Amino acid sequence: MEIHTISPTLKLVDLRPPISGYERFIGAYIFVGEKKAIIDPGPTSAIPNLLAALAELGMSPAEIDWIILTHIHIDHAGGAGTALRDMPRAKVLTHSQALRHVADPTKLWEASLKTLGDLALQYGRIEPVPEDRIAAAADLMAIDLGGGHVLEVHLTPGHAAHHLSLFDRKDGILIAGEAAGVCVNGAVRMATPPPFRLDETLSSIDRLISLEPKTLCYGHFGCYSNAVERLRLARAKLLAWHEIIGSAAREGKTPEEILGLLRHKDRDLDYLDALSRDEYRREHDLLINSINGLGQSARENG
């Protein structure tokens, strides 16, 4: 576990679930101001590391006011119910479309098992969150954390229909979940699992650009000061990938063949060459999933 200081009031925890190849990949953000919030607590198997990070920061879990979910995919939110056991006053804030799945994660867990298989088991079973401890996020909702820090909620569908991003206007920090893709060792790749909607995703990125953030924080992984530049890169890359993948999918190429073509055309994917075997397996599987999402979208929309 590592803790990175992003600002005096914001920390990034490398959750490092006990899965080989998942170091510096899943991040939880902790606001440590007058009020305290955790954004994306991670999967159940990483909650011990999250609690250890709070202790290292000199915080008690009982001090946490909010657990905020950018979306409810298991790697971001699967541990919320487990974390609440140690956080008696915390409420879970999530997109209105995700409320029923947070309260009763049965279908979410079954879908995770179907999609991820053994990886879902390594992430850990999703525990329910009591309904009286769940709050629905509304677009432009303001969460006052004190000291002039207000987290603005911006609904940003695309990576998931129930995705939201958070903006601390005082410090210009945007916590974007996966709305602007994924960053591995500084390189950006898209995260477009099926079902994927191109227009929604582009609109969400445009909205984030309009905020003119200074710092962009990725769920996977890290924070970078050239926020608007990176958001514009994600937009351009998304359009390029959609064209490359869509054309190849309509020609009947397999996802593996498309990945090879994508690597040839997008040199940012050279980051794959520097990964360990387990890291490469992780990235390969996620890239294939993104190719499937963009390919399906291109076929449906001509």
C-alpha positions as a printed Julia matrix, in Angstrom:
302×3 Matrix{Float64}:
   0.0     0.0     0.0
   1.21    3.5    -0.89
  -0.3     6.89   -0.05
   0.3     9.86   -2.37
  -0.41   13.48   -1.43
  -2.26   15.26   -4.24
  -3.09   18.39   -2.26
  -3.18   19.27    1.46
  -6.7    17.83    1.62
  -6.56   15.03   -0.95
  -4.72   11.71   -0.72
  -4.49    8.9    -3.25
  -4.22    5.37   -1.87
  -2.79    2.61   -4.03
  -5.19   -0.08   -2.84
  -3.14   -3.02   -4.15
  -5.68   -5.82   -3.76
  -4.04   -9.23   -3.24
  -3.96   -9.95   -6.97
  -0.71  -10.26   -8.88
  -0.26   -7.45  -11.41
  -2.64   -5.03   -9.69
  -0.09   -2.73   -8.05
  -0.51    0.97   -8.88
  -3.74    0.24  -10.71
  -6.71    0.72   -8.36
  -6.84    4.01   -6.5
  -9.06    5.31   -3.7
  -9.16    9.06   -3.07
  -9.52   10.35    0.49
 -10.52   13.93    1.35
  -9.11   14.77    4.77
 -10.64   18.2     5.42
 -13.18   19.26    8.02
 -15.43   16.55    6.65
 -14.01   13.37    5.25
 -14.9    11.43    2.14
 -13.62    8.35    0.36
 -14.09    8.18   -3.39
 -14.18    4.64   -4.77
 -13.22    2.37   -1.84
 -12.24   -0.43   -4.22
 -13.08   -4.13   -4.11
 -13.79   -6.06   -0.93
 -10.35   -7.69   -0.9
  -8.71   -4.23   -0.75
 -10.68   -2.9     2.23
  -8.01   -3.98    4.75
  -5.49   -1.81    2.87
  -7.96    1.09    2.8
  -8.42    0.85    6.57
  -4.66    0.64    7.06
  -4.27    3.8     4.97
  -6.73    5.65    7.21
  -4.73    4.59   10.24
  -1.5     5.76    8.61
  -3.15    9.13    7.98
  -4.14    9.31   11.65
  -7.83    8.94   10.87
 -10.45    6.71   12.42
 -12.95    5.01   10.09
 -15.62    6.45   12.37
 -14.69    9.93   11.06
 -15.7     9.18    7.46
 -18.79   11.11    6.38
 -19.12    9.93    2.78
 -18.23    7.01    0.55
 -18.74    8.3    -2.98
 -18.89    5.94   -5.95
 -17.94    7.17   -9.43
 -19.62    3.98  -10.66
 -20.46    0.57   -9.25
 -18.11   -1.73  -11.16
 -16.67   -4.21   -8.68
 -13.12   -2.85   -8.77
 -14.32    0.63   -7.79
 -17.24   -0.02   -5.47
 -17.44   -3.7    -4.57
 -16.1    -3.11   -1.06
 -18.46   -0.29   -0.05
 -20.75   -2.51    2.02
 -17.79   -4.1     3.78
 -16.17   -0.73    4.51
 -19.36    0.56    6.12
 -19.01   -1.97    8.93
 -16.2     0.18   10.31
 -17.69    3.55    9.3
 -20.82    4.03   11.41
 -21.7     7.53   10.27
 -20.78    7.28    6.6
 -23.33    7.36    3.81
 -22.79    5.95    0.33
 -23.46    8.37   -2.52
 -24.12    6.83   -5.92
 -25.91    7.5    -9.21
 -29.69    7.08   -8.98
 -29.54    4.27  -11.57
 -27.21    2.31   -9.3
 -29.21    2.56   -6.07
 -30.96   -0.81   -6.32
 -27.73   -2.63   -7.16
 -25.91   -1.1    -4.18
 -28.73   -2.14   -1.85
 -29.05   -5.59   -3.4
 -25.88   -6.51   -5.3
 -27.07  -10.01   -6.28
 -27.33   -9.25  -10.0
 -24.18   -7.14   -9.95
 -22.24   -9.99   -8.35
 -23.64  -12.53  -10.83
 -22.72  -10.25  -13.74
 -19.23   -9.76  -12.29
 -18.74  -13.52  -12.02
 -19.96  -14.04  -15.59
 -17.73  -11.32  -17.01
 -14.63  -11.66  -14.83
 -14.7   -15.24  -13.6
 -11.9   -15.99  -11.14
 -10.92  -12.31  -11.02
 -14.3   -11.48   -9.46
 -13.59  -14.06   -6.74
 -10.22  -12.44   -6.11
 -11.88   -9.04   -5.85
 -14.25  -10.5    -3.26
 -17.99  -10.88   -2.88
 -20.02   -7.65   -2.94
 -21.87   -7.0     0.31
 -25.12   -4.99    0.35
 -25.38   -1.47    1.7
 -28.37   -0.78    4.0
 -30.93    1.33    2.16
 -30.99    3.96    4.92
 -27.29    4.57    4.32
 -27.54    5.21    0.57
 -28.02    8.64   -1.0
 -28.79    9.35   -4.66
 -26.43   11.69   -6.48
 -28.0    14.44   -8.55
 -26.32   16.36  -11.34
 -24.58   19.5   -10.01
 -25.11   18.35   -6.45
 -22.67   20.07   -4.07
 -21.02   18.2    -1.21
 -19.58   20.67    1.29
 -16.46   19.24    2.93
 -15.61   22.46    4.76
 -12.72   24.87    4.35
 -14.11   26.06    1.02
 -13.86   22.6    -0.53
 -17.06   21.65   -2.3
 -17.24   18.51   -4.4
 -19.44   19.16   -7.44
 -21.16   16.1    -8.87
 -21.18   15.89  -12.67
 -23.0    13.0   -14.28
 -20.67   11.61  -16.95
 -22.2     8.53  -18.63
 -20.09    6.6   -21.11
 -17.81    4.09  -19.44
 -20.99    3.15  -17.56
 -24.5     4.58  -17.72
 -24.3     5.26  -13.97
 -20.94    7.05  -14.05
 -20.28   10.37  -12.31
 -17.23   12.58  -11.82
 -16.33   14.95   -8.99
 -14.79   18.41   -9.2
 -13.16   20.36   -6.38
 -13.34   23.82   -7.9
 -11.25   25.44   -5.17
  -8.15   23.41   -6.08
  -9.17   22.68   -9.67
  -9.01   18.92   -9.07
 -11.16   16.62  -11.19
 -11.68   13.04  -10.05
 -12.88   11.46  -13.26
 -13.19    7.75  -12.47
 -12.94    6.23  -15.95
 -14.71    9.0   -17.87
 -11.39   10.03  -19.46
  -9.99    6.55  -19.88
  -7.24    4.79  -17.96
  -3.66    5.91  -17.36
  -0.93    3.29  -16.98
   2.6     4.54  -16.37
   1.6     7.89  -17.88
   0.09    6.41  -21.06
  -3.63    6.83  -21.76
  -5.86    4.08  -23.1
  -9.61    4.04  -23.46
 -11.99    2.04  -21.26
 -15.06    1.28  -23.38
 -16.71   -1.96  -22.24
 -20.0    -3.03  -23.82
 -22.6    -1.66  -23.99
 -20.85    1.49  -25.15
 -22.36    4.78  -26.34
 -19.94    7.02  -28.25
 -22.04   10.2   -28.27
 -22.67   10.03  -24.52
 -18.99    9.56  -23.8
 -17.92   12.43  -26.03
 -20.49   14.71  -24.39
 -19.2    13.72  -20.95
 -15.6    14.49  -21.92
 -16.66   17.82  -23.41
 -18.41   18.66  -20.17
 -15.29   17.88  -18.16
 -13.15   20.01  -20.49
 -15.53   22.94  -19.96
 -14.77   22.83  -16.22
 -11.16   23.8   -17.05
  -9.65   21.61  -14.3
  -6.0    21.95  -13.38
  -5.43   18.4   -12.15
  -6.94   15.21  -13.56
  -7.18   12.18  -11.28
  -7.82    8.75  -12.77
  -9.41    5.81  -11.0
  -6.72    3.78  -12.79
  -4.25    5.39  -11.81
  -2.76    8.63  -10.58
  -3.11   12.41  -10.93
  -1.62   14.71  -13.58
  -1.38   18.5   -13.78
  -2.1    18.89  -17.53
  -5.77   18.08  -17.08
  -7.35   19.77  -20.1
  -4.64   18.49  -22.41
  -5.26   14.96  -21.19
  -9.03   15.28  -21.56
  -8.58   16.47  -25.14
  -6.22   13.57  -25.77
  -8.85   11.15  -24.49
 -11.46   12.68  -26.8
  -9.22   12.46  -29.85
  -8.09    8.95  -28.98
 -11.67    7.8   -28.51
 -12.61    8.99  -32.0
  -9.51    7.41  -33.51
 -10.08    4.09  -31.78
 -13.74    4.11  -32.79
 -12.77    4.52  -36.44
  -9.97    1.92  -36.36
 -11.91   -0.68  -34.39
 -15.2    -0.07  -36.18
 -13.66   -0.45  -39.62
 -11.81   -3.61  -38.63
 -14.87   -5.12  -36.91
 -17.01   -4.56  -40.0
 -14.32   -6.41  -42.0
 -14.78   -9.37  -39.69
 -11.43   -9.15  -37.89
 -11.2   -10.81  -34.5
 -10.59   -8.78  -31.32
  -7.04  -10.17  -31.17
  -6.38   -9.04  -34.74
  -7.85   -5.64  -33.95
  -5.61   -5.3   -30.9
  -2.58   -5.88  -33.13
  -3.82   -3.25  -35.57
  -4.51   -0.82  -32.73
  -1.02   -1.3   -31.33
   0.45   -0.51  -34.74
  -1.56    2.7   -35.12
  -1.54    4.01  -31.52
   2.04    4.13  -30.28
   0.85    5.07  -26.79
   0.13    1.36  -26.43
   3.85    0.7   -26.45
   3.53    0.92  -22.67
   2.46   -2.73  -22.87
   6.02   -3.74  -23.7
   7.31   -2.62  -20.29
   4.77   -4.53  -18.2
   5.28   -7.67  -16.2
   3.54  -10.84  -17.36
   0.66  -10.4   -14.89
   0.29   -6.7   -15.66
   0.21   -7.48  -19.38
  -2.48  -10.12  -18.85
  -4.57   -7.55  -16.98
  -4.17   -4.92  -19.68
  -4.7    -7.4   -22.52
  -8.03   -8.57  -21.11
  -9.24   -5.01  -20.48
  -8.19   -3.89  -23.96
 -10.08   -6.78  -25.54
 -13.15   -5.76  -23.54
 -12.79   -2.17  -24.78
 -12.39   -3.38  -28.36
 -15.59   -5.41  -27.99
 -17.46   -2.34  -26.72
 -16.28   -0.04  -29.5
 -16.76   -2.72  -32.15
 -20.32   -3.35  -31.06
 -21.03    0.38  -31.02
 -19.62    0.84  -34.52
 -21.62   -2.07  -35.95
 -24.85   -0.81  -34.39
 -24.34    2.71  -35.7
 -22.99    1.87  -39.13
